[in-house]
Amino acid sequence: MEGRPEIAVVTARILTGLGLKTILEKIIPAASIEVFGDVAEIDPAEAGRYFHFFVSSQLFVRHSAFFRPFRQRTILLTEGTAQPQFAGMHRLDVSAGEEQLTRDILRMHRGAHGAEHGAPSPADIRSEVLSARETEVLTLIAQGLLNKQIAQRLGIGLTTVISHRRKLMEKLGIRSVSGLTIYAVTMGYVDPDEI
């Protein structure tokens, strides 16, 4: 698998597919993500090139023979509670909110792809970008604290927290709390279980 890892999102619900693509692009910016409305749109000869398949449970059941060789790479898109027939498989509840989906994807991504994959270590990247105080503020933002709570925790003024937050967003080019949270988790500042 040289070049950009490729991920296939396979669901008849186009909005679900496009929403998941957007979230995956934020979490795994190096990946190339394709959305398919049905398994028939995937060339069987090219299927092996996909690093992961995010597949609706209905399509997985209907095309189980197609996915059999890729079972370890398949993540089922389910709604609500887990169905017992999918025990032992990776599942993603697409009825959850964006924050929960992000946490779940990050947990799966982190569990499957540790630091051994040759990526630069988070410490190397961190030291070039953020100051120690910005790192503290970022960590607390990712943990869900409000500006006032961050100020109290760090013993600094509210306007100082707002200033650090603004500088973080400028430096990183990220404009949302969920974006800062994704960055904090992927760079190793915060464990997904802490958010």
Contact map, one row per residue, 1 for C-alpha under 8 A:
111110000000000000000000000000000000000000000000100000000000000000000000000000000000000000000000000000000000000000000000000000000000000000000000000000000000000000000000000000000000000000000000000
111110000000000000000000000000000000000000000000000000000000000000000000000000000000000000000000000000000000000000000000000000000000000000000000000000000000000000000000000000000000000000000000000
111110000000000000000000000000000000000000000000000000000000000000000000000000000000000000000000000000000000000000000000000000000000000000000000000000000000000000000000000000000000000000000000000
111111000000000000000000000001110000000000000000000000000000000000000000000000000000000000000000000000000000000000000000000000000000000000000000000000000000000000000000000000000000000000000000000
111111100000000000000000000001110000000000000000011000000000000000000000000000000000000000000000000000000000000000000000000000000000000000000000000000000000000000000000000000000000000000000000000
000111110000000000000000000000111100000000000000111100000000000000000000000000000000000000000000000000000000000000000000000000000000000000000000000000000000000000000000000000000000000000000000000
000011111000000000000000000000111100000000000000011111000000000000000000000000000000000000000000000000000000000000000000000000000000000000000000000000000000000000000000000000000000000000000000000
000001111100000000000000000000001111000000000000010111000000000000000000000000000000000000000000000000000000000000000000000000000000000000000000000000000000000000000000000000000000000000000000000
000000111110000010011000000000001111000000000000000011100000000000000000000000000000000000000000000000000000000000000000000000000000000000000000000000000000000000000000000000000000000000000000000
000000011111000010000000000000000011111000000000000011110010000000000000000000000000000000000000000000000000000000000000000000000000000000000000000000000000000000000000000000000000000000000000000
000000001111110110000000000000000011110000000000000000110010000000000000000000000000000000000000000000000000000000000000000000000000000000000000000000000000000000000000000000000000000000000000000
000000000111110010000000000000000001110000000000000000010000000000000000000000000000000000000000000000000000000000000000000000000000000000000000000000000000000000000000000000000000000000000000000
000000000011111110000000000000000000100000000000000000000000000000000000000000000000000000000000000000000000000000000000000000000000000000000000000000000000000000000000000000000000000000000000000
000000000011111111000000000000000000100000000000000000000000000000000000000000000000000000000000000000000000000000000000000000000000000000000000000000000000000000000000000000000000000000000000000
000000000000111111100000000000000000000000000000000000000000000000000000000000000000000000000000000000000000000000000000000000000000000000000000000000000000000000000000000000000000000000000000000
000000000010111111110000000000000000000000000000000000000000000000000000000000000000000000000100000000000000000000000000000000000000000000000000000000000000000000000000000000000000000000000000000
000000001111111111111000000000000011000000000000000000000000000000000000000000000000000000000000000000000000000000000000000000000000000000000000000000000000000000000000000000000000000000000000000
000000000000011111111100000000000010000000000000000000000000000000000000000000000000000000000000000000000000000000000000000000000000000000000000000000000000000000000000000000000000000000000000000
000000000000001111111110000000000000000000000000000000000000000000000000000000000000000000000000000000000000000000000000000000000000000000000000000000000000000000000000000000000000000000000000000
000000001000000111111111000000000000000000000000000000000000000000000000000000000000000000000000000000000000000000000000000000000000000000000000000000000000000000000000000000000000000000000000000
000000001000000011111111100000001110000000000000000000000000000000000000000000000000000000000000000000000000000000000000000000000000000000000000000000000000000000000000000000000000000000000000000
000000000000000001111111110000000000000000000000000000000000000000000000000000000000000000000000000000000000000000000000000000000000000000000000000000000000000000000000000000000000000000000000000
000000000000000000111111111000000000000000000000000000000000000000000000000000000000000000000000010001000000000000000000000000000000000000000000000000000000000000000000000000000000000000000000000
000000000000000000011111111110001000000000000000000000000000000000000000000000000000000000000000000000000000000000000000000000000000000000000000000000000000000000000000000000000000000000000000000
000000000000000000001111111111111000000000000000000000000000000000000000000000000000000000000000000000000000000000000000000000000000000000000000000000000000000000000000000000000000000000000000000
000000000000000000000111111110000000000000000000000000000000000000000000000000000000000000000000000000000000000000000000000000000000000000000000000000000000000000000000000000000010010000000000000
000000000000000000000011111110000000000000000000000000000000000000000000000000000000000000000000000001000100000000000000000000000000000000000000000000000000000000000000000000000000011001000000000
000000000000000000000001111111100000000000000000000000000000000000000000000000000000000000000000000000000000000000000000000000000000000000000000000000000000000000000000000000000000000000000000000
000000000000000000000001111111110000000000000000000000000000000000000000000000000000000000000000000000000000000000000000000000000000000000000000000000000000000000000000000000000000000000000000000
000110000000000000000000100111110000000000000000000000000000000000000000000000000000000000000000000000000000000000000000000000000000000000000000000000000000000000000000000000000000000000000000000
000111100000000000000000100111111000000000000000000000000000000000000000000000000000000000000000000000000000000000000000000000000000000000000000000000000000000000000000000000000000000000000000000
000111100000000000000000100011111100000000000000000000000000000000000000000000000000000000000000000000000000000000000000000000000000000000000000000000000000000000000000000000000000000000000000000
000001111000000000001001100000111110000000000000000000000000000000000000000000000000000000000000000000000000000000000000000000000000000000000000000000000000000000000000000000000000000000000000000
000001111000000000001000000000011111000000000000000000000000000000000000000000000000000000000000000000000000000000000000000000000000000000000000000000000000000000000000000000000000000000000000000
000000011110000011001000000000001111100000000000000000000000000000000000000000000000000000000000000000000000000000000000000000000000000000000000000000000000000000000000000000000000000000000000000
000000011111000010000000000000000111111011000000000000000000000000000000000000000000000000000000000000000000000000000000000000000000000000000000000000000000000000000000000000000000000000000000000
000000000111110000000000000000000011111010000000000000000000000000000000000000000000000000000000000000000000000000000000000000000000000000000000000000000000000000000000000000000000000000000000000
000000000111000000000000000000000001111111000000000000000010000000000000000000000000000000000000000000000000000000000000000000000000000000000000000000000000000000000000000000000000000000000000000
000000000100000000000000000000000001111111000000000000000010001000000000000000000000000000000000000000000000000000000000000000000000000000000000000000000000000000000000000000000000000000000000000
000000000000000000000000000000000000011111100000000000000000000000000000000000000000000000000000000000000000000000000000000000000000000000000000000000000000000000000000000000000000000000000000000
000000000000000000000000000000000001111111100000000000000000000000000000000000000000000000000000000000000000000000000000000000000000000000000000000000000000000000000000000000000000000000000000000
000000000000000000000000000000000001011111110110000000000000000000000000000000000000000000000000000000000000000000000000000000000000000000000000000000000000000000000000000000000000000000000000000
000000000000000000000000000000000000000111111110000000000000000000000000000000000000000000000000000000000000000000000000000000000000000000000000000000000000000000000000000000000000000000000000000
000000000000000000000000000000000000000001111111000000000000000000000000000000000000000000000000000000000000000000000000000000000000000000000000000000000000000000000000000000000000000000000000000
000000000000000000000000000000000000000000111111000000000000000000000000000000000000000000000000000000000000000000000000000000000000000000000000000000000000000000000000000000000000000000000000000
000000000000000000000000000000000000000001111111100000000000000000000000000000000000000000000000000000000000000000000000000000000000000000000000000000000000000000000000000000000000000000000000000
000000000000000000000000000000000000000001111111110000000000000000000000000000000000000000000000000000000000000000000000000000000000000000000000000000000000000000000000000000000000000000000000000
000000000000000000000000000000000000000000011111111000000000000000000100000000000000000000000000000000000000000000000000000000000000000000000000000000000000000000000000000000000000000000000000000
100001000000000000000000000000000000000000000111111000000000000000000000000000000000000000000000000000000000000000000000000000000000000000000000000000000000000000000000000000000000000000000000000
000011110000000000000000000000000000000000000011111110000000000000000000000000000000000000000000000000000000000000000000000000000000000000000000000000000000000000000000000000000000000000000000000
000011100000000000000000000000000000000000000001111110000000000000000000100000000000000000000000000000000000000000000000000000000000000000000000000000000000000000000000000000000000000000000000000
000001110000000000000000000000000000000000000000011111000000000000000000111000000000000000000000000000000000000000000000000000000000000000000000000000000000000000000000000000000000000000000000000
000000111100000000000000000000000000000000000000011111100000000000000000111000000000000000000000000000000000000000000000000000000000000000000000000000000000000000000000000000000000000000000000000
000000111100000000000000000000000000000000000000000111110000000000000000011110000000000000000000000000000000000000000000000000000000000000000000000000000000000000000000000000000000000000000000000
000000001110000000000000000000000000000000000000000011111011000000000000011110000000000000000000000000000000000000000000000000000000000000000000000000000000000000000000000000000000000000000000000
000000000111000000000000000000000000000000000000000001111111000000000000000111000000000000000000000000000000000000000000000000000000000000000000000000000000000000000000000000000000000000000000000
000000000000000000000000000000000000000000000000000000111111100000000000000111000000000000000000000000000000000000000000000000000000000000000000000000000000000000000000000000000000000000000000000
000000000000000000000000000000000000000000000000000000011111110000000000000000000000000000000000000000000000000000000000000000000000000000000000000000000000000000000000000000000000000000000000000
000000000110000000000000000000000000011000000000000000111111111100000000000000000000000000000000000000000000000000000000000000000000000000000000000000000000000000000000000000000000000000000000000
000000000000000000000000000000000000000000000000000000111111111100100000000100000000000000000000000000000000000000000000000000000000000000000000000000000000000000000000000000000000000000000000000
000000000000000000000000000000000000000000000000000000001111111100000000000000000000000000000000000000000000000000000000000000000000000000000000000000000000000000000000000000000000000000000000000
000000000000000000000000000000000000000000000000000000000111111100000000000000000000000000000000000000000000000000000000000000000000000000000000000000000000000000000000000000000000000000000000000
000000000000000000000000000000000000001000000000000000000011111111100000000000000000000000000000000000000000000000000000000000000000000000000000000000000000000000000000000000000000000000000000000
000000000000000000000000000000000000000000000000000000000011111111110000000000000000000000000000000000000000000000000000000000000000000000000000000000000000000000000000000000000000000000000000000
000000000000000000000000000000000000000000000000000000000000001111110000000000000000000000000000000000000000000000000000000000000000000000000000000000000000000000000000000000000000000000000000000
000000000000000000000000000000000000000000000000000000000000001111111000000000000000000000000000000000000000000000000000000000000000000000000000000000000000000000000000000000000000000000000000000
000000000000000000000000000000000000000000000000000000000001001111111110010000000000000000000000000000000000000000000000000000000000000000000000000000000000000000000000000000000000000000000000000
000000000000000000000000000000000000000000000000000000000000000111111110000000000000000000000000000000000000000000000000000000000000000000000000000000000000000000000000000000000000000000000000000
000000000000000000000000000000000000000000000000000000000000000001111110000000000000000000000000000000000000000000000000000000000000000000000000000000000000000000000000000000000000000000000000000
000000000000000000000000000000000000000000000001000000000000000000111111110000000000000000000000000000000000000000000000000000000000000000000000000000000000000000000000000000000000000000000000000
000000000000000000000000000000000000000000000000000000000000000000111111110000000000000000000000000000000000000000000000000000000000000000000000000000000000000000000000000000000000000000000000000
000000000000000000000000000000000000000000000000000000000000000000000111110000000000000010000000000000000000000000000000000000000000000000000000000000000000000000000000000000000000000000000000000
000000000000000000000000000000000000000000000000001110000000000000000111111000000000000000000000000000000000000000000000000000000000000000000000000000000000000000000000000000000000000000000000000
000000000000000000000000000000000000000000000000000111100000000000100111111100000000000011000000000000000000000000000000000000000000000000000000000000000000000000000000000000000000000000000000000
000000000000000000000000000000000000000000000000000111100000000000000000111110000000000011110000000000000000000000000000000000000000000000000000000000000000000000000000000000000000000000000000000
000000000000000000000000000000000000000000000000000001111001000000000000011111000000000011110000000000000000000000000000000000000000000000000000000000000000000000000000000000000000000000000000000
000000000000000000000000000000000000000000000000000001111000000000000000001111100000000000111100000000000000000000000000000000000000000000000000000000000000000000000000000000000000000000000000000
000000000000000000000000000000000000000000000000000000011000000000000000000111111100000000111110000000000000000000000000000000000000000000000000000000000000000000000000000000000000000000000000000
000000000000000000000000000000000000000000000000000000000000000000000000000011111100000000001110000000000000000000000000000000000000000000000000000000000000000000000000000000000000000000000000000
000000000000000000000000000000000000000000000000000000000000000000000000000001111100000000001111000000000000000000000000000000000000000000000000000000000000000000000000000000000000000000000000000
000000000000000000000000000000000000000000000000000000000000000000000000000001111110000000001000000000000000000000000000000000000000000000000000000000000000000000000000000000000000000000000000000
000000000000000000000000000000000000000000000000000000000000000000000000000001111111011000100000000000000000000000000000000000000000000000000000000000000000000000000000000000000000000000000000000
000000000000000000000000000000000000000000000000000000000000000000000000000000001111111000000000000000000000000000000000000000000000000000000000000000000000000000000000000000000000000000000000000
000000000000000000000000000000000000000000000000000000000000000000000000000000000111111000000000000000000000000000000000000000000000000000000000000000000000000000000000000000000000000000000000000
000000000000000000000000000000000000000000000000000000000000000000000000000000000011111000000000000000000000000000000000000000000000000000000000000000000000000000000000000000000000000000000000000
000000000000000000000000000000000000000000000000000000000000000000000000000000000111111110000000000000000000000000000000000000000000000000000000000000000000000000000000000000000000000000000000000
000000000000000000000000000000000000000000000000000000000000000000000000000000000111111110000000000000000000000000000000000000000000000000000000000000000000000000000000000000000000000000000000000
000000000000000000000000000000000000000000000000000000000000000000000000000000000000011111000000000000000000000000000000000000000000000000000000000000000000000000000000000000000000000000000000000
000000000000000000000000000000000000000000000000000000000000000000000001011100000000011111100000000000000000000000000000000000000000000000000000000000000000000000000000000000000000000000000000000
000000000000000000000000000000000000000000000000000000000000000000000000011100000000000111110000000000000000000000000000000000000000000000000000000000000000000000000000000000000000000000000000000
000000000000000000000000000000000000000000000000000000000000000000000000001111000100000011111000000000000000000000000000000000000000000000000000000000000000000000000000000000000000000000000000000
000000000000000000000000000000000000000000000000000000000000000000000000001111000000000001111100000010011000000000000000000000000000000000000000000000000000000000000000000000000000000000000000000
000000000000000000000000000000000000000000000000000000000000000000000000000011111000000000111111000010000000000000000000000000000000000000000000000000000000000000000000000000000000000000000000000
000000000000000100000000000000000000000000000000000000000000000000000000000011110000000000011111100010000000000000000000000000000000000000000000000000000000000000000000000000000000000000000000000
000000000000000000000000000000000000000000000000000000000000000000000000000001110000000000001111100000000000000000000000000000000000000000000000000000000000000000000000000000000000000000000000000
000000000000000000000000000000000000000000000000000000000000000000000000000000010000000000001111110110000000000000000000000000000000000000000000000000000000000000000000000000000000000000000000000
000000000000000000000000000000000000000000000000000000000000000000000000000000000000000000000111111110000000000000000000000000000000000000000000000000000000000000000000000000000000000000000000000
000000000000000000000010000000000000000000000000000000000000000000000000000000000000000000000001111111000000000000000000000000000000000000000000000000000000000000000000000000000000000000000000000
000000000000000000000000000000000000000000000000000000000000000000000000000000000000000000000000111111100000000000000000000000000000000000000000000000000000000000000000000000000100000000000000000
000000000000000000000000000000000000000000000000000000000000000000000000000000000000000000000001111111110000000000000000000000000000000000000000000000000000000000000000000000000000000000000000000
000000000000000000000000000000000000000000000000000000000000000000000000000000000000000000011101111111111000000000000000000000000000000000000000000000000000000000000000000000000000000000000000000
000000000000000000000010001000000000000000000000000000000000000000000000000000000000000000000000011111111100000000000000000000000000000000000000000000000000000000000000000000000000010000000000000
000000000000000000000000000000000000000000000000000000000000000000000000000000000000000000000000001111111110000000000000000000000000000000000000000000000000000000000000000000000000000000000001101
000000000000000000000000000000000000000000000000000000000000000000000000000000000000000000010000000111111111000000000000000000000000000000000000000000000000000000000000000000000000000000000000000
000000000000000000000000000000000000000000000000000000000000000000000000000000000000000000010000000011111111100000000000000000000000000000000000000000000000000000000000000000000000000000000000000
000000000000000000000000001000000000000000000000000000000000000000000000000000000000000000000000000001111111110000000000000000000000000000000000000000000000000000000000000000000000000011000001000
000000000000000000000000000000000000000000000000000000000000000000000000000000000000000000000000000000111111111000000000000000000000000000000000000000000000000000000000000000000000000000000001000
000000000000000000000000000000000000000000000000000000000000000000000000000000000000000000000000000000011111111100000000000000000000000000000000000000000000000000000000000000000000000000000000000
000000000000000000000000000000000000000000000000000000000000000000000000000000000000000000000000000000001111111110000000000000000000000000000000000000000000000000000000000000000000000000000000000
000000000000000000000000000000000000000000000000000000000000000000000000000000000000000000000000000000000111111111000000000000000000000000000000000000000000000000000000000000000000000000000000000
000000000000000000000000000000000000000000000000000000000000000000000000000000000000000000000000000000000011111111000000000000000000000000000000000000000000000000000000000000000000000000000000000
000000000000000000000000000000000000000000000000000000000000000000000000000000000000000000000000000000000001111111000000000000000000000000000000000000000000000000000000000000000000000000000000000
000000000000000000000000000000000000000000000000000000000000000000000000000000000000000000000000000000000000111111111000000000000000000000000000000000000000000000000000000000000000000000000000000
000000000000000000000000000000000000000000000000000000000000000000000000000000000000000000000000000000000000011111111000000000000000000000000000000000000000000000000000000000000000000000000000000
000000000000000000000000000000000000000000000000000000000000000000000000000000000000000000000000000000000000000011111110100000000000000000000000000000000000000000000000000000000000000000000000000
000000000000000000000000000000000000000000000000000000000000000000000000000000000000000000000000000000000000000011111110000000000000000000000000000000000000000000000000000000000000000000000000000
000000000000000000000000000000000000000000000000000000000000000000000000000000000000000000000000000000000000000011111110000000000000000000000000000000000000000000000000000000000000000000000000000
000000000000000000000000000000000000000000000000000000000000000000000000000000000000000000000000000000000000000000111111000000000000000000000000000000000000000000000000000000000000000000000000000
000000000000000000000000000000000000000000000000000000000000000000000000000000000000000000000000000000000000000000111111100000000000000000000000000000000000000000000000000000000000000000000000000
000000000000000000000000000000000000000000000000000000000000000000000000000000000000000000000000000000000000000000000111110110000000000000000000000000000000000000000000000000000000000000000000000
000000000000000000000000000000000000000000000000000000000000000000000000000000000000000000000000000000000000000000100011111110000000000000000000000000000000000000000000000000000000000000000000000
000000000000000000000000000000000000000000000000000000000000000000000000000000000000000000000000000000000000000000000001111111000000000000000000000000000000000000000000000000000000000000110000000
000000000000000000000000000000000000000000000000000000000000000000000000000000000000000000000000000000000000000000000000111111100000000000000000000000000000000000000000000000000000000000000000000
000000000000000000000000000000000000000000000000000000000000000000000000000000000000000000000000000000000000000000000001111111110000000000000000000000000000000000000000000000000000000000000000000
000000000000000000000000000000000000000000000000000000000000000000000000000000000000000000000000000000000000000000000001111111111000000000000000000000000000000000000000000000000000000000000000000
000000000000000000000000000000000000000000000000000000000000000000000000000000000000000000000000000000000000000000000000011111111100000000000000000000000000000000000000000000000000000000100000000
000000000000000000000000000000000000000000000000000000000000000000000000000000000000000000000000000000000000000000000000001111111110000000000000000000000000000000000000000000000000000000000000000
000000000000000000000000000000000000000000000000000000000000000000000000000000000000000000000000000000000000000000000000000111111100000000000000000000000000000000000000000000000000000000000000000
000000000000000000000000000000000000000000000000000000000000000000000000000000000000000000000000000000000000000000000000000011111110000000000000000000000000000000000000001000000000000000000000000
000000000000000000000000000000000000000000000000000000000000000000000000000000000000000000000000000000000000000000000000000001111111011000000000000000000000000000000001000000000000000000000000000
000000000000000000000000000000000000000000000000000000000000000000000000000000000000000000000000000000000000000000000000000000101111111000000000000000000000000000000000000000000000000000000000000
000000000000000000000000000000000000000000000000000000000000000000000000000000000000000000000000000000000000000000000000000000000111111100000000000000000000000000000000000000000000000000000000000
000000000000000000000000000000000000000000000000000000000000000000000000000000000000000000000000000000000000000000000000000000000011111110000000000000000000000000010000000000000000000000000000000
000000000000000000000000000000000000000000000000000000000000000000000000000000000000000000000000000000000000000000000000000000000111111111000000000000000000000000011001000000000000000000000000000
000000000000000000000000000000000000000000000000000000000000000000000000000000000000000000000000000000000000000000000000000000000111111111100000000000000000000000000000000000000000000000001000000
000000000000000000000000000000000000000000000000000000000000000000000000000000000000000000000000000000000000000000000000000000000001111111110000000000000000000000000000000000000000000000000000000
000000000000000000000000000000000000000000000000000000000000000000000000000000000000000000000000000000000000000000000000000000000000111111111000000001000000000010011000000000000000000000000000000
000000000000000000000000000000000000000000000000000000000000000000000000000000000000000000000000000000000000000000000000000000000000011111111100000000000000000000001001000000000001100100000000000
000000000000000000000000000000000000000000000000000000000000000000000000000000000000000000000000000000000000000000000000000000000000001111111110000000000000000000000000000000000000000100001100000
000000000000000000000000000000000000000000000000000000000000000000000000000000000000000000000000000000000000000000000000000000000000000111111111100001000000000000000000000000000000000000000000000
000000000000000000000000000000000000000000000000000000000000000000000000000000000000000000000000000000000000000000000000000000000000000011111111110001000000000000000000000000001001100000000000000
000000000000000000000000000000000000000000000000000000000000000000000000000000000000000000000000000000000000000000000000000000000000000001111111100000000000000000000000000000001101110110000100001
000000000000000000000000000000000000000000000000000000000000000000000000000000000000000000000000000000000000000000000000000000000000000000111111100000000000000000000000000000000000100000000100011
000000000000000000000000000000000000000000000000000000000000000000000000000000000000000000000000000000000000000000000000000000000000000000011111110000000000000000000000000000000000000000000000001
000000000000000000000000000000000000000000000000000000000000000000000000000000000000000000000000000000000000000000000000000000000000000000011111111011000000000000000000000000000000000000000000000
000000000000000000000000000000000000000000000000000000000000000000000000000000000000000000000000000000000000000000000000000000000000000000001001111111000000000000000000000000000000000000000000000
000000000000000000000000000000000000000000000000000000000000000000000000000000000000000000000000000000000000000000000000000000000000000000000000111111100000010011000000000000000000000000000000000
000000000000000000000000000000000000000000000000000000000000000000000000000000000000000000000000000000000000000000000000000000000000000000000000011111110000010000000000000000000000000000000000000
000000000000000000000000000000000000000000000000000000000000000000000000000000000000000000000000000000000000000000000000000000000000000000000000111111111000000000000000000000000000000000000000000
000000000000000000000000000000000000000000000000000000000000000000000000000000000000000000000000000000000000000000000000000000000000000010011000111111111100000010000000000000000000000000000000000
000000000000000000000000000000000000000000000000000000000000000000000000000000000000000000000000000000000000000000000000000000000000000000000000001111111111110110000000000000000000000000000000000
000000000000000000000000000000000000000000000000000000000000000000000000000000000000000000000000000000000000000000000000000000000000000000000000000111111111100000000000000000000000000000000000000
000000000000000000000000000000000000000000000000000000000000000000000000000000000000000000000000000000000000000000000000000000000000000000000000000011111110000000000000000000000000000000000000000
000000000000000000000000000000000000000000000000000000000000000000000000000000000000000000000000000000000000000000000000000000000000000000000000000001111111000000000000000000000000000000000000000
000000000000000000000000000000000000000000000000000000000000000000000000000000000000000000000000000000000000000000000000000000000000000000000000000000111111100000000000000000000000000000000000000
000000000000000000000000000000000000000000000000000000000000000000000000000000000000000000000000000000000000000000000000000000000000000000000000000000110111110110000000000000000000000000000000000
000000000000000000000000000000000000000000000000000000000000000000000000000000000000000000000000000000000000000000000000000000000000000000000000000000110011111110000000000000000000000000000000000
000000000000000000000000000000000000000000000000000000000000000000000000000000000000000000000000000000000000000000000000000000000000000000000000001100100001111111000000000000000000000000000000000
000000000000000000000000000000000000000000000000000000000000000000000000000000000000000000000000000000000000000000000000000000000000000000000000000000000000111111100000000000000000000000000000000
000000000000000000000000000000000000000000000000000000000000000000000000000000000000000000000000000000000000000000000000000000000000000000000000000000100001111111110000000000000000000000000000000
000000000000000000000000000000000000000000000000000000000000000000000000000000000000000000000000000000000000000000000000000000000000000010000000001001100001111111111000000000000000000000000000000
000000000000000000000000000000000000000000000000000000000000000000000000000000000000000000000000000000000000000000000000000000000000000000000000001000000000011111111100000000000000000000000000000
000000000000000000000000000000000000000000000000000000000000000000000000000000000000000000000000000000000000000000000000000000000000000000000000000000000000001111111110000000000000000000000000000
000000000000000000000000000000000000000000000000000000000000000000000000000000000000000000000000000000000000000000000000000000000000110010000000000000000000000111111111000000000000000000000000000
000000000000000000000000000000000000000000000000000000000000000000000000000000000000000000000000000000000000000000000000000000000000010011000000000000000000000011111111100000000000000000000000000
000000000000000000000000000000000000000000000000000000000000000000000000000000000000000000000000000000000000000000000000000000000000000000000000000000000000000001111111110000000000000000000000000
000000000000000000000000000000000000000000000000000000000000000000000000000000000000000000000000000000000000000000000000000000000000000000000000000000000000000000111111111000000000000000000000000
000000000000000000000000000000000000000000000000000000000000000000000000000000000000000000000000000000000000000000000000000000000100010001000000000000000000000000011111111101000000000000000000000
000000000000000000000000000000000000000000000000000000000000000000000000000000000000000000000000000000000000000000000000000000000000000000000000000000000000000000001111111111100001000000000000000
000000000000000000000000000000000000000000000000000000000000000000000000000000000000000000000000000000000000000000000000000000000000000000000000000000000000000000000111111111000000000000000000000
000000000000000000000000000000000000000000000000000000000000000000000000000000000000000000000000000000000000000000000000000000001000000000000000000000000000000000000011111110000000000000000000000
000000000000000000000000000000000000000000000000000000000000000000000000000000000000000000000000000000000000000000000000000000000000000000000000000000000000000000000001111111000000000000000000000
000000000000000000000000000000000000000000000000000000000000000000000000000000000000000000000000000000000000000000000000000000000000000000000000000000000000000000000000111111100000000000000000000
000000000000000000000000000000000000000000000000000000000000000000000000000000000000000000000000000000000000000000000000000000000000000000000000000000000000000000000001110111110011000000000000000
000000000000000000000000000000000000000000000000000000000000000000000000000000000000000000000000000000000000000000000000000000000000000000000000000000000000000000000000100011111011000000000000000
000000000000000000000000000000000000000000000000000000000000000000000000000000000000000000000000000000000000000000000000000000000000000000000000000000000000000000000000000001111111000000000000000
000000000000000000000000000000000000000000000000000000000000000000000000000000000000000000000000000000000000000000000000000000000000000000001100000000000000000000000000000000111111100000000000000
000000000000000000000000000000000000000000000000000000000000000000000000000000000000000000000000001000000000000000000000000000000000000000000100000000000000000000000000000000011111110000000000000
000000000000000000000000010000000000000000000000000000000000000000000000000000000000000000000000000000000000000000000000000000000000000000000000000000000000000000000000000001111111111000000000000
000000000000000000000000000000000000000000000000000000000000000000000000000000000000000000000000000000000000000000000000000000000000000001001100000000000000000000000000100001111111111100000000000
000000000000000000000000000000000000000000000000000000000000000000000000000000000000000000000000000000000000000000000000000000000000000001001110000000000000000000000000000000001111111110000000001
000000000000000000000000011000000000000000000000000000000000000000000000000000000000000000000000000001000000000000000000000000000000000000000100000000000000000000000000000000000111111111000000000
000000000000000000000000001000000000000000000000000000000000000000000000000000000000000000000000000000000000000000000000000000000000000000000000000000000000000000000000000000000011111111100000000
000000000000000000000000000000000000000000000000000000000000000000000000000000000000000000000000000000000000000000000000000000000000000001100100000000000000000000000000000000000001111111111100000
000000000000000000000000000000000000000000000000000000000000000000000000000000000000000000000000000000000100000000000000000000000000000000000100000000000000000000000000000000000000111111111111000
000000000000000000000000001000000000000000000000000000000000000000000000000000000000000000000000000000000100000000000000000000000000000000000000000000000000000000000000000000000000011111111000000
000000000000000000000000000000000000000000000000000000000000000000000000000000000000000000000000000000000000000000000000010001000000000000000000000000000000000000000000000000000000001111111100000
000000000000000000000000000000000000000000000000000000000000000000000000000000000000000000000000000000000000000000000000010000000000000000000000000000000000000000000000000000000000000111111110000
000000000000000000000000000000000000000000000000000000000000000000000000000000000000000000000000000000000000000000000000000000000000001000100000000000000000000000000000000000000000000111111110000
000000000000000000000000000000000000000000000000000000000000000000000000000000000000000000000000000000000000000000000000000000000000000000100110000000000000000000000000000000000000000110111111011
000000000000000000000000000000000000000000000000000000000000000000000000000000000000000000000000000000000000000000000000000000000000000000000000000000000000000000000000000000000000000010011111111
000000000000000000000000000000000000000000000000000000000000000000000000000000000000000000000000000000100110000000000000000000000000000000000000000000000000000000000000000000000000000010000111111
000000000000000000000000000000000000000000000000000000000000000000000000000000000000000000000000000000100000000000000000000000000000000000000000000000000000000000000000000000000000000000000011111
000000000000000000000000000000000000000000000000000000000000000000000000000000000000000000000000000000000000000000000000000000000000000000000010000000000000000000000000000000000000000000000111111
000000000000000000000000000000000000000000000000000000000000000000000000000000000000000000000000000000100000000000000000000000000000000000000111000000000000000000000000000000000000100000000111111
